[in-house]
Amino acid sequence: MGYEYEVGDIVKLKKPHPCGSLEWEILRVGADFRLKCAGCGHQVMLARRQVEKSTKGLRKP
């Protein structure tokens, strides 16, 4: 099941962030993704493969 990732989309990942949120906003798309936690605002960079592997759902804004 492939998703079309775009900046501004909300992605739901399998494991929760320590703040408890499962949802992340996509800030950058490429070989790496920059994601911002919807709960606390923490930003992380993850490899595309890791994001694709752990995605449970995708919401368009």
MARBA-3410 file (N, C-alpha, C, O; in Angstrom, 1 decimal):
61
0.9,-1.2,0.0,0.0,0.0,0.0,0.9,1.2,0.0,1.5,1.6,1.0 ~ 1.0,1.9,-1.1,1.9,3.1,-1.2,1.1,4.4,-1.1,0.0,4.5,-1.5 ~ 1.8,5.3,-0.4,1.2,6.6,-0.1,1.9,7.7,-1.0,3.1,7.5,-1.2 ~ 1.2,8.7,-1.3,1.8,9.9,-2.0,2.0,10.9,-0.9,1.1,11.6,-0.4 ~ 3.3,11.1,-0.5,3.6,12.0,0.6,3.8,13.4,0.0,4.5,13.6,-1.0
3.2,14.4,0.7,3.4,15.8,0.3,3.6,16.6,1.5,3.1,16.3,2.6 ~ 4.3,17.8,1.4,4.5,18.7,2.5,3.1,19.1,3.0,2.2,19.5,2.2 ~ 2.9,19.1,4.3,1.7,19.5,4.9,0.7,18.4,5.3,-0.2,18.6,6.0 ~ 1.0,17.2,4.7,0.2,16.0,5.1,0.4,15.6,6.5,1.5,15.9,7.1 ~ -0.6,15.0,7.1,-0.4,14.4,8.5,-0.3,12.9,8.3,-1.2,12.2,7.8
0.8,12.4,8.9,1.1,10.9,8.8,0.9,10.3,10.2,1.4,10.9,11.2 ~ 0.3,9.2,10.2,0.1,8.4,11.5,1.1,7.3,11.5,1.1,6.4,10.6 ~ 2.0,7.3,12.5,3.0,6.2,12.6,2.6,5.2,13.6,1.8,5.4,14.4 ~ 3.3,4.0,13.5,3.0,2.9,14.3,3.3,3.1,15.8,2.5,2.8,16.7 ~ 4.5,3.6,16.1,4.9,3.9,17.5,4.6,5.3,17.9,4.9,6.2,17.1
4.1,5.5,19.1,3.9,6.9,19.6,5.1,7.6,20.0,6.1,7.0,20.4 ~ 5.1,8.9,19.9,6.2,9.7,20.4,6.1,9.7,21.9,5.0,9.5,22.4 ~ 7.2,10.0,22.6,7.1,10.0,24.1,6.0,10.9,24.7,5.6,10.7,25.8 ~ 5.6,11.9,23.9,4.5,12.8,24.4,3.2,12.1,24.3,2.2,12.6,24.8 ~ 3.1,11.0,23.5,1.8,10.3,23.4,1.2,10.4,22.0,0.2,9.6,21.7
1.6,11.3,21.2,1.0,11.5,19.9,1.5,10.5,18.9,2.7,10.1,18.9 ~ 0.6,10.1,18.0,0.9,9.2,16.9,1.0,9.9,15.6,1.5,9.4,14.6 ~ 0.6,11.2,15.5,0.5,11.9,14.3,1.6,12.9,14.2,2.0,13.6,15.1 ~ 2.1,13.0,12.9,3.2,13.9,12.6,2.9,14.7,11.3,2.3,14.2,10.4 ~ 3.3,16.0,11.3,3.1,16.8,10.1,4.4,16.7,9.2,5.5,16.8,9.8
4.2,16.5,7.9,5.4,16.5,7.0,5.8,17.9,6.7,5.0,18.7,6.1 ~ 7.1,18.2,7.0,7.6,19.5,6.7,8.6,19.5,5.5,8.8,20.5,4.8 ~ 9.2,18.3,5.2,10.1,18.2,4.1,10.0,16.8,3.5,9.9,15.8,4.3 ~ 10.0,16.7,2.2,9.9,15.4,1.5,11.1,15.2,0.6,11.5,16.2,-0.1 ~ 11.7,14.1,0.6,12.9,13.8,-0.2,13.5,12.4,0.2,12.7,11.5,0.5
14.8,12.3,0.1,15.4,11.0,0.6,15.2,10.9,2.1,15.1,9.8,2.6 ~ 15.2,12.1,2.8,14.9,12.2,4.2,13.6,13.0,4.3,13.3,13.8,3.5 ~ 12.9,12.7,5.4,11.6,13.4,5.7,11.9,14.3,7.0,12.6,13.8,7.9 ~ 11.4,15.5,7.0,11.4,16.2,8.3,10.0,16.2,8.8,9.1,16.6,8.1 ~ 9.8,15.7,10.0,8.5,15.6,10.6,8.4,16.4,11.8,9.3,16.5,12.6
7.2,16.9,12.1,6.9,17.7,13.3,5.8,17.0,14.1,4.7,16.8,13.5 ~ 6.0,16.7,15.3,5.1,16.0,16.2,3.8,16.9,16.3,3.9,18.1,16.6 ~ 2.6,16.3,16.1,1.4,17.1,16.3,1.1,17.4,17.8,0.3,18.3,18.1 ~ 1.7,16.6,18.7,1.4,16.8,20.1,2.3,17.9,20.7,1.7,18.8,21.3 ~ 3.6,17.8,20.6,4.5,18.7,21.3,5.3,19.6,20.4,5.9,20.6,20.9
5.3,19.4,19.1,6.0,20.3,18.1,7.4,19.9,17.9,8.1,20.6,17.2 ~ 7.9,18.8,18.5,9.3,18.3,18.3,9.5,17.9,16.8,8.7,17.3,16.2 ~ 10.7,18.3,16.3,11.0,18.0,14.9,12.1,17.0,14.8,13.0,17.0,15.5 ~ 11.9,16.0,13.8,12.9,15.0,13.6,13.1,14.8,12.1,12.2,15.1,11.3 ~ 14.3,14.3,11.8,14.6,13.9,10.4,14.6,12.4,10.4,15.3,11.7,11.2
13.9,11.7,9.4,13.9,10.3,9.3,14.1,9.9,7.8,13.8,10.7,6.9 ~ 14.8,8.8,7.6,15.0,8.3,6.2,13.6,8.0,5.6,12.7,7.5,6.3 ~ 13.5,8.2,4.3,12.2,7.9,3.6,11.8,6.4,3.9,10.6,6.2,4.1 ~ 12.7,5.5,3.8,12.4,4.1,4.0,11.8,3.8,5.3,10.8,3.0,5.5 ~ 12.3,4.5,6.4,11.8,4.3,7.7,10.4,4.8,7.9,9.5,4.2,8.5
10.1,6.0,7.2,8.8,6.6,7.3,7.8,5.7,6.5,6.7,5.4,7.0 ~ 8.2,5.2,5.3,7.3,4.4,4.6,7.0,3.1,5.3,5.8,2.6,5.2 ~ 7.9,2.5,6.0,7.8,1.3,6.7,6.9,1.4,7.9,6.1,0.5,8.2 ~ 6.9,2.6,8.6,6.2,2.7,9.8,4.8,3.5,9.7,4.2,3.8,10.7 ~ 4.4,3.8,8.5,3.2,4.6,8.3,2.0,3.7,8.4,1.9,2.6,7.8
1.0,4.1,9.3,-0.2,3.4,9.4,-1.4,4.1,8.7,-2.3,3.5,8.3 ~ -1.2,5.4,8.5,-2.3,6.2,7.8,-1.7,7.5,7.3,-0.7,8.0,7.8 ~ -2.5,8.1,6.4,-2.1,9.4,5.8,-3.3,10.3,5.7,-4.3,9.8,5.1 ~ -3.3,11.5,6.1,-4.4,12.5,6.0,-3.9,13.7,5.3,-2.9,14.3,5.6 ~ -4.7,14.1,4.3,-4.4,15.4,3.6,-5.0,16.5,4.4,-6.0,16.3,5.1
-4.3,17.7,4.4,-4.8,18.8,5.2,-6.2,19.4,4.7,-6.7,20.3,5.3
END
